[in-house]
Amino acid sequence: MRKIAVIGAGITGITTAYALLNRGFEVTVFDRNRYAAMETSFANGGQLSASNAEVWTRWSTIFKGLKWMTQPGAPLLVNPRPSWHKYSWMAEFMASIPQYRANTVETVRLAIKAREHLKAHASAEGFAFDCEDRGILHVYKCKADFDHATKVNALLAEGGLERHAVGVEEMRGIEPTLKGDLYGGYYTTSDFTGDIHAYARGLGDACARRGVSFRYGADVTRLTRCESGLDVGWHGANGAITEHFDGVVVCAGVRSRDLARQVGDRVNVYPVKGYSITVNMNDDASRAAAPWVSLLDDKAKVVTSRLGADRFRVAGTAEFNGYNKDIRDDRIVPLVKWVEDLFPGVSTEHAVPWAGLRPMMPNMMPRVGAGRAPGVFYNTGHGHLGWTLSAATAEVVADQVLGAAGRERPMLAAA
């Protein structure tokens, strides 16, 4: 097994290609867009947050979803229209509630591993991605939410993360621009932020320089098992084309479910829509009033990242509405209002809205590893933590591909 196809050029696909390249494989990456990271990896919240590793599989998530079903601006919104995919996914979500603790701890461990790889890749290949290594501050406006965070903190510590409680005055010392009525917070100094799109483009360019082939504008529609590997069928500018590979790693986000079905696997990802605004700060007053430390408002489900001097990214919400990518005004308004309430000095006149579909598994754990058929592997289903986990899961799946190839890992120096 030498020739490997990677389906998808989002953050998981690019980091997977890089990990395979460093193990001596001949790699070809397919993506239906013209460039890397043009879908879910385009404008996310920017946080690389082991401190946000708590999985959602709790009964309180179900109750909140029911309560908020009629509130268009709610942090979690479920379209009640019947769908077998959606309701079967939710049934599996509820069945995963007993694994809440174990999955949270394992997610923390993966996130901590991923940090090291992400920074090492950028350093080795010499590209920038607006990284701000200032930690992440979780903010709470009431005692009940802070008390739940204290319980979660024990799970984060079990996974190896150090996060400590801070009072309101200390919070304002950490981030002087922070306004509003606050109760307390938790601060993780080891977390950081960055521009996921810039990172994927930078690492993708490094892969191309070192020999990875990219098929952009290539819409993969068919995976076919054959005796000596797999055929990848795709459509591009020149029509329908088929290429043969020894193996394939599916990193196709919300499309992974359909591709997996073609090779006999069930990968039950559901598209959970998230929204963001990128506030372009064109005036000195806004730049001075915007935070540099990354924030996470657990109750509002809002995260922030400062992307250089002139951009402020604010993201959040979860919407179960199928494959719909529409940017709804009633989902963007709460993000804008959140900025105006906590950072009134920031002008939101030039806020650019965006929506992306997070590929989420019912147990909130990514699907990483081999499929049923020889040569088929997966690195998908990371949900809202793709940026946080991708570099670690890429190493895991690349090692599995190497093991299946039946040869030792070659020692290759980064170019």
N, C-alpha and C positions, 0 to 999 in steps of 0.2 A: 504494500500500500504506500504509494508515493504521491500521486496526484489527488489533491483534496479540493473540493468545491465548498465554499462558504456562502450560504444563501442569506443575504442581508448585509448592508454596509452601515448599520447603525452602530452604536457604541459597542454592543456585544459582538457584532460581526467583525468590526475592525480590530478589537482586542484579541478575538479568537484567531484572526488571520495572522496577527503579529506573533502570537504564542506558537502557532503551527510553523511559521517561518523560522522561528528560533530553534525549532526541533528538526529542521532540515527538510520539511515538506515543500513540495511544489504546490502553491496555493493560487486559486482563482476565486475572486469574490464577485458575486452577482448582486445587482440592485436595480430596481426599476426606475430609480431617479437618476438625474444627471450627475449628482455629486453624493458624497458620503453624508450621512446624518441629516437627511432632509425630512424625516418624519418625526417619530417620537423622540429622537435624539437631537432635535433642532433647538428647542427653546424651553427646556425644563427648568426647574427651580435652581439648579446649579449646585446644590449641596451634595457633598461627599460625606454622608452623615451616618456613621455607626450609631450615633445617639438617637437616630430615628428608626432603629431596627425592630421596634416592637411590631409584630404582625397584627393584622386586623381581626383575626379569628377569635372574637369575643362576642358574647351574647349582647353586650351593650351596643356593638356595631349594628346588629340586627334591629334592636329596638330604636336606635337613632334613625336608621334608614326608614322604618315605618313611620316614625314621628315626623320626619322631614319630607315625606313623599309629596306633600302638597305645597311645599315652600320652594319656589324656583331658585332662590339664592342660597339654599342650604349647603353646608359643606359636603354632604353626601346626598345625591339625588338618584332615585331609581325610577325609570320609566316603567309603569305597571303593565304596559302592553305585553300580552303573553308571548313568550319565546321559549322553546324547549332548551336551547343553549343556555339562556340566562337562568332559568329556574333550575335546571339540572346542575349548573355551576353553583348556584346558591345553596342547593342541597348538599353538595360536596363541601362547600365552605362551612356549613354548620357541622358537618361530620368531622371537620378538622379542628373544631374548637378544643377538644381534649389535648391536642398537640401544641397549643398556644405557647406554653412555657418553653418546651424543647425547641420549637421552631424560632422563637425569638432569640434564644441563646445562640443557636447555630447561625442565624443571620448576623448577629454581632460579630462572631468569629470570622465569618467570610468578609464582612466589611472591613475589619481591621487588616486582614491580609491584602485586600484589594488596594488599600491606600498606598502600601509600599510599592506595589507593582506600577500603579498609575504614575506616581512621582518618578520612579526609576525610568520608566519608558520615556517620559517627556525629557528627562535629563540626558538620557543616552542618545536620543534622536535630535535634541536641540530645538524644540519648538515651545512656544508660549501658549497659554490658554487662559489668561486673566486669572491666574490662581491667587487667591487671598487666603493665607495661612493664619487666620485670626481666631479660629474656633467657631463654635455654634452656640448661641444663647437661646435656650427654650424659655418662653415667657408665659406666665400664668396670671389670670386676672381674679381668680377666686381660690379659696382654700381647698375645695373638693378636687379641682383639677390638679393642684399642686400635690395633694396627698396621693392621687393616683400615680403621678410622676415619681413619687418617692418609692412606691411599690415596684414600678417598672425599673427603677434604678438598680434594684437588687438583681434583676435579670441581666441588665447590661453589665454589671460588675461580674456576674458569673461567666459572661462571655469574654471578659478581659478588658472592658472599657472603664476608664476612669472619668466620672462625671460628678460634679459637686454642686450642692445647693448654694444659691446666692440670694441675698436680700435685695430689696428694691434699690437702696442706695448703691450697693455694689454693682447691680445691673446697670445703673446709669453711669457708673464709673467705667464699666466695660464698654458700653456704647452710649456716649454722652448725648447723642441726638434722640434717644428713645423718649417718647412722651406717652401720656395716657395713664389711666388708673390701673396699677399693677399690684399683684399680691407677692410674687416671688418668682424665682427662676432656677434653672439648672444650666450649668455651663460646661461645655466639653472643649478643652483647649486643643485636643488632637485632631478634631474634625476640621475640614476646610472646604472651600468652594472653588468653582471654576466654570468656564464656558464649555459645555459638553460638545457643542458643534465645532468650536475651534480645536478642541482636543482630538475629536474623531478625524477632522480634516488633516491635522498635523501628523497624527499617527498613520493615517492612510497614505499620506504623501511619503512618509518614511518607508512604509511597506512597498510602495510602488518603486521607490529608488532601489530597494534591495531585491526586487524581482517578482513581487506579487503582481499577478495580472488582475485587472479590474474590468468587469463587463458592466458599465453603467448604461442606463436606458434599456436594461435587459429584464423583462418581466418573466420570472420563472413560473411556469404554469404546470409543469409535470416532472415528477420524479419516478423513474422506472427502475426496478431492481433487475439485474441480469446476472449471469453466472460469474462474471469477472468484475463486478462493481455496480455502478449506477449510471444511468443516463439522465442528464439534466436537460429538459426541454424548455426553451424560452423564446420569447418574441422580442424582437428589436427592430431597428430601422430597416434591416434587410429581410424582415419576415421571420418565419419560424426556423429555429436552429436547435440542433441537439448535439451535446458534447458528452463524452464519456469520462468518468472519473473512478478512481479506486474507492473513494469514500466521499461523504458529504456531511457537513455540519450545518444544521438548520438553525439560523439565528434570525428568523424572519418576523419577529415580533408577533403581531396579531394574526398574521397569515400562516404562522407555524402550524396551527391546528389543521388547516386544509392540506398542507404539504405532508404532514405526518400521516394523515389518513391514507394517502396514496401508497405509503410504504408499510402499512399495517400497524401503525402506532396510534395511540390516543393521547394527545397532548392538549388538554382541555383549557387552553388560554381563553380568557374573555377580554374584550377591549374595554377598559375602564378609562373614560375620557378625563383628562386633566387640562386645566387652563393656566395660562400665564399672561402677564403683561410685562413688557420691557419698557421702562420709563426712560426715555432719552432726555437727559438733563442738559439743556442747552444754555443754562444760566448759572452764574456763580452761586446764587442763593440756594438753588436746588442741590447743587453739588455739595455745598457745605451742610445742608440739612439732612442729606441721605446717610444712612448708616454704612459703615465699612464692615462691621462685625455681622455675620450671618445670623438671622433670627428664625425661630420656628414658634409659631403661635399654635399650640396643640388644639385648643378649642375651636379656633377658626379654620384649622388645617391649612395654614398659610406659611410658606417659607420664603426667605429672601436671600439674594446674593448681590453683592456689588461686583459688577463686571467692568473693572477699570474705572477711570475717573468719570465717565459720561453716561454709564448705563446702570440702571437699578432694576433687577429682575425680581418679580413677585409672582409666586405660583401657588396653586392649591386646588382644592375641591376634587371630588370624585363623582363621576356621572356614569350610571349604567344605562346606556341608550344604544346598544348595538354598535354598528360600525359607522355611525353618524359622526361626521367631523365638523359639523356646523359650529361656528363661534357664536354663542348665544349672548346677547347683551346682558340678560339677567344673571348670567354667571360671571361676566366680567366686572359688572358694577360693584359687587362686594370686594373684589381685589383693589379696585381704585379707591373705594371708600376706606378700606383698611389703611392704605397709604396716607390718605388725607387725615385720618383720625390719629394715627401714631406719629406721622411725620408731616405735620401741616405746612412746613416750609418747603416741601418738595412739590414742584409744579407737575401735575399729571396731564398737562395739555398734550404732550407728545408721547402718550402711552400706547404702545403697539400690542394689540391682543393676539393670542395664539392658542390653539388647542391641539392636543395630540392624544393618541390612543395607547394607553399603557397595556402591555400584554401580561395579564395577571392569572396565575394559577389559583385554584380554590384554596389551597393550603398556604398561599402566600410565599411559597418557596420556588425558586427557579427550577426548571426542568433541565438538568445537566447530566449528560452521559449518553450511553449507547441505547439505540433502539433495538427492535426485534431482529431486523435484517442486518446481516454483516455489512459493515462499512457505513451505517447510518448512525449519526450522533446528533445531540441537541444541546444548545446553549440558549435558552429562551425562557420567557415567562417570568421576568424579573419584576414585573409590576412597576411600582413607583420608585424602586431602588436599582434600576438598571445602571445608572451612573455610579452608584455607590458600590455595586457588587461585581460589575462586569469583568474587571481585570483579574479578579480571583477565580471566577467561574471559567474564564478563558483558559487559565492555567490548568484547571482540573480537567476540562474536556480535552485539551491538547495532550495531556499526559495519557488519557484514556485512548486517544487515537494512536499515540505512539506505542502504547502497550499492545493494541490490536495489530499494529504493523509488525510486531514481533522482532523488533531490533532495539538496541540501546540508543539512548538519546545522544546525538552528536554534540560536541562542544563547539558552538559557533559564536564568534564574537560579533557584537552589534556593529553595524557599519557606521 
